């Protein structure tokens, strides 16, 4: 019951956030922290990010030569103050919000966004790195988000070890919605799933490397960027799964689902193979 009440409360908060966006309602929120990309705010218990490029002129750090350390020092001075912002995007899966201090939906903003189209390929500067993705500067006054799932075909554990504020990256626009632009970096890289479209099918036995544990089971990679789940129910408990499958080791698995177009792959573990028996 406690879980269902918690889920109901979360759903209510997300509905409220959507209403705030729809009504373009201003929120006065305390600044909790700052990083080189912007400010960290909180609303209704949800953490959110305000990219520096979405600050008004009187709050934006005017720093000679764009020194990132000096920008951070200036942003840190704002911590503890209150700021009036709009919610411009919600990310329920990540439990995160995106804020802007600038007026949203203005004619000027609409005219800037109208210059861009889905499938445009752009050279952009990274303006913010957060746990759910990176913000890219398309031009003065306009940013887009690359969600963490659109960074690379392979497993991305820590974005901050891969991408830094100020880096130049090429990205492709994959969606323009409600004045917001979503981009992908991996869309400009070769799709590794295509290699297996006509090679693999349900029932095939294949070797895979255990690359990560999660609450559902273990993630198994058959090639960089192509991975699937072996469910914890195969083992009875998470402890038994970790006992049988060690991170970084290769085992034989049988494919139980393979849908390369949707990047879906699941396995069952073949425990009794001679190779695995010899490892015990």
C-alpha distance (Angstrom), angle and dihedral (degrees) to the residues before:
residue distance angle dihedral
X1 . . .
X2 3.82 . .
X3 3.79 90.3 .
X4 3.80 93.7 50.1
X5 3.83 90.7 49.0
X6 3.79 89.9 50.6
X7 3.80 91.4 49.4
X8 3.81 90.8 48.5
X9 3.81 90.2 51.6
X10 3.81 90.9 49.9
X11 3.80 91.6 49.7
X12 3.79 89.4 50.8
X13 3.82 91.6 52.2
X14 3.81 92.3 50.4
X15 3.81 90.0 49.4
X16 3.80 89.3 51.3
X17 3.82 90.1 49.7
X18 3.80 91.0 52.3
X19 3.80 89.3 50.4
X20 3.81 90.7 50.6
X21 3.81 89.3 53.6
X22 3.80 92.6 46.7
X23 3.81 93.0 49.9
X24 3.84 92.5 41.2
X25 3.80 86.0 -130.0
X26 3.80 118.5 -175.9
X27 3.80 117.0 -128.6
X28 3.78 125.1 -162.3
X29 3.79 106.2 -145.8
X30 3.81 136.0 170.4
X31 3.79 117.9 -112.7
X32 3.81 106.2 -119.9
X33 3.80 101.4 -176.5
X34 3.80 144.6 -25.1
X35 3.78 138.3 -133.6
X36 3.80 133.4 -178.0
X37 3.80 90.5 -84.3
X38 3.79 100.2 48.7
X39 3.80 146.4 -71.1
X40 3.80 133.8 -35.3
X41 3.82 115.2 -135.9
X42 3.79 134.1 174.6
X43 3.82 131.9 -143.6
X44 3.81 126.8 175.7
X45 3.81 89.8 -13.0
X46 3.81 92.2 -53.9
X47 3.78 120.0 119.8
X48 3.77 117.6 -134.1
X49 3.79 140.8 -178.5
X50 3.79 128.6 -127.7
X51 3.83 108.3 -164.1
X52 3.80 113.5 -138.1
X53 3.81 89.9 -122.1
X54 3.82 88.0 61.1
X55 3.82 92.2 60.1
X56 3.79 121.1 104.8
X57 3.81 117.7 -112.0
X58 3.81 94.5 -99.2
X59 3.83 91.1 57.8
X60 3.80 99.7 36.0
X61 3.84 111.4 102.8
X62 3.81 109.9 -115.0
X63 3.78 99.5 -152.9
X64 3.84 125.0 169.2
X65 3.83 112.8 -114.3
X66 3.82 90.3 1.5
X67 3.83 93.0 -87.5
X68 3.83 102.4 -167.5
X69 3.82 94.9 -153.5
X70 3.80 90.9 51.8
X71 3.83 90.1 47.1
X72 3.80 88.9 54.1
X73 3.81 91.5 49.6
X74 3.81 90.2 51.8
X75 3.82 92.5 47.3
X76 3.81 90.9 49.0
X77 3.83 88.2 60.1
X78 3.81 87.9 66.7
X79 3.83 93.9 58.2
X80 3.80 110.5 117.1
X81 3.80 94.2 24.0
X82 3.79 123.3 109.4
X83 3.79 121.8 -118.0
X84 3.82 133.4 -168.6
X85 3.80 111.1 -126.1
X86 3.79 145.5 159.8
X87 3.79 124.7 -132.1
X88 3.80 104.9 -121.1
X89 3.80 101.2 173.4
X90 3.80 139.4 15.6
X91 3.81 126.5 -152.8
X92 3.83 107.5 -169.8
X93 3.81 94.9 176.4
X94 3.79 90.5 58.3
X95 3.82 95.0 35.8
X96 3.80 88.5 -125.2
X97 3.81 140.4 128.6
X98 3.81 132.1 -154.9
X99 3.81 117.7 -141.7
X100 3.80 136.1 -166.4
X101 3.79 131.1 -164.6
X102 3.80 90.7 -161.3
X103 3.77 124.0 88.7
X104 3.80 108.5 -89.7
X105 3.78 124.7 -143.6
X106 3.82 93.6 22.2
X107 3.79 118.9 154.4
X108 3.79 89.5 -116.0
X109 3.80 91.4 54.2
X110 3.80 92.1 46.9
X111 3.81 91.3 51.4
X112 3.81 91.3 51.4
X113 3.83 93.3 49.6
X114 3.83 90.9 45.4
X115 3.80 89.8 67.1
X116 3.81 90.3 69.0
X117 3.80 131.9 72.3
X118 3.81 136.8 -168.1
X119 3.85 110.3 -88.5
X120 3.82 93.1 30.1
X121 3.81 110.3 141.5
X122 3.78 114.9 -143.9
X123 3.79 141.9 -177.6
X124 3.81 105.7 -133.0
X125 3.76 140.6 175.3
X126 3.80 119.5 -125.3
X127 3.81 109.7 -118.1
X128 3.80 100.5 172.2
X129 3.81 140.0 15.8
X130 3.81 118.2 -161.0
X131 3.79 133.1 163.8
X132 3.82 92.8 -95.7
X133 3.81 99.5 45.6
X134 3.80 147.6 -53.8
X135 3.78 132.7 -74.6
X136 3.79 118.7 -134.4
X137 3.79 128.0 -160.7
X138 3.80 109.6 -131.1
X139 3.79 93.5 176.9
X140 3.79 138.9 -34.4
X141 3.79 107.6 -46.5
X142 3.81 96.2 8.0
X143 3.80 129.0 93.2
X144 3.77 134.2 170.2
X145 3.80 133.3 -160.4
X146 3.79 128.2 -122.6
X147 3.81 105.3 -161.1
X148 3.82 114.9 -139.6
X149 3.82 89.2 -111.0
X150 3.82 88.6 61.1
X151 3.81 97.2 51.1
X152 3.80 100.5 83.4
X153 3.81 141.7 -15.3
X154 3.79 89.8 -121.0
X155 3.81 127.2 71.5
X156 3.81 111.8 -70.5
X157 3.80 110.6 -156.5
X158 3.81 103.8 163.7
X159 3.79 119.0 15.7
X160 3.79 92.4 -168.6
X161 3.81 89.9 65.8
X162 3.82 90.7 53.2
X163 3.80 106.0 38.4
X164 3.79 132.7 29.1
X165 3.80 133.0 -164.1
X166 3.81 107.1 -91.8
X167 3.82 95.2 31.0
X168 3.81 116.6 133.6
X169 3.80 114.9 -130.4
X170 3.80 137.3 171.7
X171 3.78 115.5 -126.6
X172 3.78 139.9 170.9
X173 3.80 125.3 -132.5
X174 3.81 108.3 -120.8
X175 3.81 100.8 170.1
X176 3.80 140.5 16.2
X177 3.79 112.2 -170.2
X178 3.81 133.0 157.4
X179 3.79 90.9 -10.5
X180 3.81 92.6 -53.1
X181 3.80 124.7 117.6
X182 3.82 123.4 -147.6
X183 3.79 119.8 -165.4
X184 3.79 139.4 -172.0
X185 3.79 130.2 -147.0
X186 3.81 95.4 -176.7
X187 3.83 91.2 55.0
X188 3.81 87.2 74.1
X189 3.81 91.5 54.5
X190 3.80 127.4 78.6
X191 3.80 112.1 -85.5
X192 3.84 105.4 -121.4
X193 3.84 92.5 -161.3
X194 3.81 91.0 69.9
X195 3.81 90.6 69.5
X196 3.81 90.4 66.5
X197 3.82 100.5 41.0
X198 3.83 94.1 104.2
X199 3.80 97.7 22.1
X200 3.79 105.7 61.7
X201 3.79 135.1 49.2
X202 3.79 140.6 165.1
X203 3.82 110.9 -65.5
X204 3.80 96.0 29.5
X205 3.79 117.5 131.4
X206 3.79 115.3 -134.9
X207 3.78 139.3 166.1
X208 3.78 117.9 -110.3
X209 3.81 139.2 176.6
X210 3.80 120.5 -128.1
X211 3.82 104.9 -125.8
X212 3.81 105.5 166.0
X213 3.79 145.6 5.4
X214 3.80 121.6 -137.5
X215 3.81 136.6 168.0
X216 3.81 91.0 -85.8
X217 3.79 97.7 50.0
X218 3.80 135.2 -84.4
X219 3.79 129.9 -28.5
X220 3.79 112.6 -132.0
X221 3.81 123.9 -164.1
X222 3.80 123.9 -153.4
X223 3.81 92.6 177.2
X224 3.80 135.3 -2.7
X225 3.81 103.7 -71.0
X226 3.82 96.5 12.4
X227 3.78 113.4 93.4
X228 3.78 139.4 145.7
X229 3.77 141.5 -174.1
X230 3.77 130.5 -97.4
X231 3.80 102.9 -161.9
X232 3.79 123.4 -125.5
X233 3.83 89.0 -127.7
X234 3.83 87.2 74.5
X235 3.80 87.7 69.8
X236 3.80 105.7 32.7
X237 3.79 95.4 -123.3
X238 3.79 141.8 24.4
X239 3.81 90.5 -112.8
X240 3.82 92.0 56.2
X241 3.81 91.1 46.7
X242 3.80 90.9 54.8
X243 3.79 90.3 45.6
X244 3.81 91.7 54.0
X245 3.81 99.1 37.2
X246 3.79 120.1 47.2
X247 3.79 122.1 -164.1
X248 3.79 112.3 -102.9
X249 3.83 95.3 17.7
X250 3.79 126.9 117.9
X251 3.82 122.4 -127.0
X252 3.78 139.2 166.9
X253 3.81 115.8 -98.7
X254 3.79 134.0 179.6
X255 3.81 117.7 -134.5
X256 3.82 112.8 -120.9
X257 3.82 97.3 172.4
X258 3.80 130.7 17.7
X259 3.80 121.8 175.5
X260 3.83 106.5 154.6
X261 3.81 95.2 178.2
X262 3.82 89.1 62.0
X263 3.83 94.3 33.9
X264 3.79 92.1 -119.0
X265 3.79 122.1 149.2
X266 3.80 132.2 158.5
X267 3.79 133.1 177.6
X268 3.75 144.2 -166.5
X269 3.80 118.8 -141.9
X270 3.81 118.9 -113.2
X271 3.78 100.0 -147.9
X272 3.79 99.7 172.5
X273 3.81 101.8 60.2
X274 3.83 115.6 126.6
X275 3.81 90.6 -122.0
X276 3.79 92.9 56.5
X277 3.79 93.4 41.9
X278 3.79 89.2 56.9
X279 3.84 90.4 56.0
X280 3.79 93.2 58.2
